[in-house]
Amino acid sequence: MAATLAREDVRSPAAERDRQPAGLVGAAGLHYRLYPGAKGAPTRRVMRRLVTGLPIARAVRRARSADSAARSS
């Protein structure tokens, strides 16, 4: 997944298939565990951008935020 995210050509079907789960990984907050440290920073940056760009990833992020807010009140 990280290799696909590092490439500039994201129009292929394979790249799109990698972008969707990468956005979900970012929305779920798992990107720090999967790509730790300075070496994983470029991949995490791309994943954060995907969260805002992909509709399903945005919905997951909103659901996590709402769940977190409900637990803290």
Buried (B, 14 or more C-beta within 10 A) or exposed (E): BBEBBEEEEBEEEEBEEBBEEBBBBBBBEEBEEBBEEEEBEEBBBBBBBBBEEBEEBBEBBEEEEEEEEEEEE
